């Protein structure tokens, strides 16, 4: 999966308001703990990595634009996801993995809030 640069940026921009609303919701919600949220992010990230080949994407491999800690990018396996939402929202226009994780995470968190189960 290799979305065009314009396509990913346009999709990220189209979802930006809902991402900011989601960030606000995560700060106030009591449906899941930080640990449960982090675990859900890891589960979704694992699923998304199976669908996206970063070597084909290569959006973050331009030498001058590489993150300092390339091995950890896009930092989806780090704890305290809800405290890193600003950076994650910014990365949705750069990294298709972050974009897809964010979209699936919003769906799953809102489904849990509403008492619905999602099929994976």
Beta strands, then each sheet from edge to edge (+ up, - down):
end
